[in-house]
Amino acid sequence: LTAELLRLLCAEPQVKEQVKLYEGIPVLLSLLHSDHLKLLWSVVWILVQVCEDPETSVEIRTWGGIKQLLHILRG
């Protein structure tokens, strides 16, 4: 439920900044290992929204986010 709320709130630029400020990217990437499909959907959508910022996109790549997303797609 929390991830779904964050997904909705990430439409606001201030929320995206707070996700970065409070180191939310590693937390979101760690949730990609979940088997809960609704949680995965919300987390991936949050990552899509925060990826609009080039700096955050680099951070996601640095944390191995691309590899994790490809693993989900393969599985």
CNS distance restraints for C-alpha pairs under 8 A (distance, minus, plus):
assign (resid   1 and name CA) (resid   5 and name CA) 6.30 0.50 0.50
assign (resid   2 and name CA) (resid   6 and name CA) 6.17 0.50 0.50
assign (resid   3 and name CA) (resid   7 and name CA) 6.04 0.50 0.50
assign (resid   3 and name CA) (resid  39 and name CA) 6.54 0.50 0.50
assign (resid   3 and name CA) (resid  42 and name CA) 5.77 0.50 0.50
assign (resid   3 and name CA) (resid  43 and name CA) 6.35 0.50 0.50
assign (resid   4 and name CA) (resid   8 and name CA) 6.45 0.50 0.50
assign (resid   4 and name CA) (resid  39 and name CA) 7.42 0.50 0.50
assign (resid   4 and name CA) (resid  42 and name CA) 5.38 0.50 0.50
assign (resid   4 and name CA) (resid  43 and name CA) 7.93 0.50 0.50
assign (resid   5 and name CA) (resid   9 and name CA) 6.20 0.50 0.50
assign (resid   6 and name CA) (resid  10 and name CA) 5.96 0.50 0.50
assign (resid   6 and name CA) (resid  46 and name CA) 7.26 0.50 0.50
assign (resid   7 and name CA) (resid  11 and name CA) 7.52 0.50 0.50
assign (resid   7 and name CA) (resid  42 and name CA) 5.89 0.50 0.50
assign (resid   7 and name CA) (resid  43 and name CA) 7.28 0.50 0.50
assign (resid   7 and name CA) (resid  45 and name CA) 6.52 0.50 0.50
assign (resid   7 and name CA) (resid  46 and name CA) 5.05 0.50 0.50
assign (resid   9 and name CA) (resid  15 and name CA) 6.40 0.50 0.50
assign (resid  10 and name CA) (resid  15 and name CA) 5.39 0.50 0.50
assign (resid  10 and name CA) (resid  16 and name CA) 5.49 0.50 0.50
assign (resid  10 and name CA) (resid  46 and name CA) 6.61 0.50 0.50
assign (resid  10 and name CA) (resid  49 and name CA) 6.62 0.50 0.50
assign (resid  10 and name CA) (resid  50 and name CA) 7.49 0.50 0.50
assign (resid  11 and name CA) (resid  15 and name CA) 7.61 0.50 0.50
assign (resid  11 and name CA) (resid  16 and name CA) 7.77 0.50 0.50
assign (resid  11 and name CA) (resid  49 and name CA) 7.25 0.50 0.50
assign (resid  12 and name CA) (resid  16 and name CA) 6.71 0.50 0.50
assign (resid  13 and name CA) (resid  17 and name CA) 6.37 0.50 0.50
assign (resid  14 and name CA) (resid  18 and name CA) 6.31 0.50 0.50
assign (resid  15 and name CA) (resid  19 and name CA) 6.21 0.50 0.50
assign (resid  16 and name CA) (resid  20 and name CA) 6.55 0.50 0.50
assign (resid  16 and name CA) (resid  49 and name CA) 7.79 0.50 0.50
assign (resid  16 and name CA) (resid  50 and name CA) 5.83 0.50 0.50
assign (resid  17 and name CA) (resid  21 and name CA) 6.06 0.50 0.50
assign (resid  18 and name CA) (resid  22 and name CA) 5.91 0.50 0.50
assign (resid  19 and name CA) (resid  23 and name CA) 6.22 0.50 0.50
assign (resid  19 and name CA) (resid  24 and name CA) 4.80 0.50 0.50
assign (resid  19 and name CA) (resid  25 and name CA) 6.98 0.50 0.50
assign (resid  20 and name CA) (resid  24 and name CA) 5.74 0.50 0.50
assign (resid  20 and name CA) (resid  25 and name CA) 6.55 0.50 0.50
assign (resid  20 and name CA) (resid  56 and name CA) 7.37 0.50 0.50
assign (resid  23 and name CA) (resid  27 and name CA) 7.31 0.50 0.50
assign (resid  24 and name CA) (resid  28 and name CA) 6.03 0.50 0.50
assign (resid  25 and name CA) (resid  29 and name CA) 6.10 0.50 0.50
assign (resid  25 and name CA) (resid  47 and name CA) 7.84 0.50 0.50
assign (resid  25 and name CA) (resid  59 and name CA) 7.72 0.50 0.50
assign (resid  25 and name CA) (resid  60 and name CA) 6.77 0.50 0.50
assign (resid  26 and name CA) (resid  30 and name CA) 6.09 0.50 0.50
assign (resid  26 and name CA) (resid  63 and name CA) 6.92 0.50 0.50
assign (resid  27 and name CA) (resid  31 and name CA) 6.51 0.50 0.50
assign (resid  28 and name CA) (resid  32 and name CA) 6.93 0.50 0.50
assign (resid  28 and name CA) (resid  43 and name CA) 6.13 0.50 0.50
assign (resid  28 and name CA) (resid  47 and name CA) 7.56 0.50 0.50
assign (resid  29 and name CA) (resid  43 and name CA) 7.98 0.50 0.50
assign (resid  29 and name CA) (resid  60 and name CA) 7.99 0.50 0.50
assign (resid  29 and name CA) (resid  63 and name CA) 7.83 0.50 0.50
assign (resid  29 and name CA) (resid  65 and name CA) 6.28 0.50 0.50
assign (resid  29 and name CA) (resid  68 and name CA) 7.74 0.50 0.50
assign (resid  31 and name CA) (resid  39 and name CA) 7.98 0.50 0.50
assign (resid  31 and name CA) (resid  40 and name CA) 7.25 0.50 0.50
assign (resid  31 and name CA) (resid  43 and name CA) 7.20 0.50 0.50
assign (resid  32 and name CA) (resid  40 and name CA) 6.07 0.50 0.50
assign (resid  32 and name CA) (resid  43 and name CA) 7.23 0.50 0.50
assign (resid  32 and name CA) (resid  44 and name CA) 7.80 0.50 0.50
assign (resid  32 and name CA) (resid  68 and name CA) 7.05 0.50 0.50
assign (resid  32 and name CA) (resid  69 and name CA) 7.62 0.50 0.50
assign (resid  32 and name CA) (resid  72 and name CA) 7.86 0.50 0.50
assign (resid  34 and name CA) (resid  39 and name CA) 7.48 0.50 0.50
assign (resid  34 and name CA) (resid  40 and name CA) 6.72 0.50 0.50
assign (resid  35 and name CA) (resid  40 and name CA) 7.59 0.50 0.50
assign (resid  36 and name CA) (resid  40 and name CA) 6.24 0.50 0.50
assign (resid  37 and name CA) (resid  41 and name CA) 6.08 0.50 0.50
assign (resid  38 and name CA) (resid  42 and name CA) 6.30 0.50 0.50
assign (resid  39 and name CA) (resid  43 and name CA) 6.12 0.50 0.50
assign (resid  40 and name CA) (resid  44 and name CA) 6.00 0.50 0.50
assign (resid  41 and name CA) (resid  45 and name CA) 6.14 0.50 0.50
assign (resid  42 and name CA) (resid  46 and name CA) 6.16 0.50 0.50
assign (resid  43 and name CA) (resid  47 and name CA) 6.25 0.50 0.50
assign (resid  44 and name CA) (resid  48 and name CA) 6.20 0.50 0.50
assign (resid  45 and name CA) (resid  49 and name CA) 6.31 0.50 0.50
assign (resid  46 and name CA) (resid  50 and name CA) 6.27 0.50 0.50
assign (resid  47 and name CA) (resid  51 and name CA) 5.92 0.50 0.50
assign (resid  48 and name CA) (resid  52 and name CA) 7.10 0.50 0.50
assign (resid  50 and name CA) (resid  56 and name CA) 6.51 0.50 0.50
assign (resid  50 and name CA) (resid  57 and name CA) 7.49 0.50 0.50
assign (resid  51 and name CA) (resid  56 and name CA) 5.70 0.50 0.50
assign (resid  51 and name CA) (resid  57 and name CA) 4.67 0.50 0.50
assign (resid  51 and name CA) (resid  60 and name CA) 7.87 0.50 0.50
assign (resid  52 and name CA) (resid  56 and name CA) 7.67 0.50 0.50
assign (resid  52 and name CA) (resid  57 and name CA) 7.15 0.50 0.50
assign (resid  53 and name CA) (resid  57 and name CA) 6.22 0.50 0.50
assign (resid  54 and name CA) (resid  58 and name CA) 6.34 0.50 0.50
assign (resid  55 and name CA) (resid  59 and name CA) 6.42 0.50 0.50
assign (resid  56 and name CA) (resid  60 and name CA) 6.19 0.50 0.50
assign (resid  57 and name CA) (resid  61 and name CA) 6.38 0.50 0.50
assign (resid  58 and name CA) (resid  62 and name CA) 6.07 0.50 0.50
assign (resid  59 and name CA) (resid  63 and name CA) 6.21 0.50 0.50
assign (resid  60 and name CA) (resid  64 and name CA) 6.46 0.50 0.50
assign (resid  60 and name CA) (resid  65 and name CA) 5.13 0.50 0.50
assign (resid  60 and name CA) (resid  66 and name CA) 7.39 0.50 0.50
assign (resid  61 and name CA) (resid  65 and name CA) 5.28 0.50 0.50
assign (resid  61 and name CA) (resid  66 and name CA) 5.86 0.50 0.50
assign (resid  64 and name CA) (resid  68 and name CA) 6.42 0.50 0.50
assign (resid  65 and name CA) (resid  69 and name CA) 6.12 0.50 0.50
assign (resid  66 and name CA) (resid  70 and name CA) 6.17 0.50 0.50
assign (resid  67 and name CA) (resid  71 and name CA) 6.16 0.50 0.50
assign (resid  68 and name CA) (resid  72 and name CA) 6.39 0.50 0.50
assign (resid  69 and name CA) (resid  73 and name CA) 6.37 0.50 0.50
assign (resid  70 and name CA) (resid  74 and name CA) 6.18 0.50 0.50
assign (resid  71 and name CA) (resid  75 and name CA) 6.14 0.50 0.50
